[in-house]
C-alpha cells in the first residue's frame, strides 16, 4: 500500500473538493470517480454525508489499488453504496445523470475519458502544476497553469474554479479544480 494517498496534500485537496462540490450535489446522486486509486475520496464523501449518495463508483486500472479501496470502504461496499471496479476509465460506461470526478487526469495518457463524458454531465476535475514524469509524480499530461487546465477541459457552465497552493518549507505545488457542466 502506498501511504502517500493519506499525505497532507492528498487529504487537503480532497477536503477542498468535498467542501466545494457538495453544495452542487442533489440528494440521492450517483458519483463516478475516475482513477480513484484507493478511493479515499469515496470514503470521505460517505463519511461527510452518509445519506446523500445513492452510489459512489470508483474505477481504476490497478487491481491492487481496487483491492485496497474495497478494504478501506468495506462499511459501504457491503451495502453496495460504494462500488470499486477495476477498469480503464477511458472506456467507462457513464451512469445517466451521474456526477463525474477525476482528481488525477495528469496521470492519464490522454483526454479520452473526458471526451467520452456525455454533454450536460456535472464534472469535477482536479489537477496540479507538477510536470515531473519521474517517480513519484508520473505526470503524463502536464497542465502548468490554470489557463491550460481550463482550456484542456472546456465546460459549458463553470460553477467553481480556483487554485489551492500546497506549501512546505522547501517546495510546494498548486492544485487546480473546476466544477461545472460539460
LINDAJO-V689398 format. One line per field, one symbol per residue. ss: DSSP state (H for helix, E for strand, C for the rest). psi: psi as a letter, one per 40 degrees, with the letter a starting at -180 (. if undefined). burial: 1 if it has 16 or more other ideal C-beta (glycine too) atoms within 10 Angstrom, else 0. Layout:
ss = ???
psi = ???
burial = ???
//
This chain:
ss = CCHHHHCHHHHHHHHHHHHHHHHHCCCCEEEEEECCCCCHHHHHHHHHCCCCEEEEEEEECCHHHHHHHHHHCHHHHCCCCEEEEECCHHHCCCCCCCEEEECCHHHCCCCHHHHCCCCCCEEEEEEECCCCCCCCCCCCCCCCCHHHHHHHCCCCEEEEEEEEEEECCCCEEEEEEEEEEC
psi = hhedeeidddddddddddddddeehiifihhhhifebefdddddddddgdedhdhhhhiiehddddddddddfdddddefehhhihihedehhhhheihhhhefdeeidafddddehiiehhihhiaieieheihedfhdgigdidddddddghidhhdhhihhhhhideiiihhihihah.
burial = 00001000110011011101100010001111111111111110110000011011111100001101110110011000111100001101000001111111111100001100100011111111110000000010001001001100101000001001010000001111111101
//
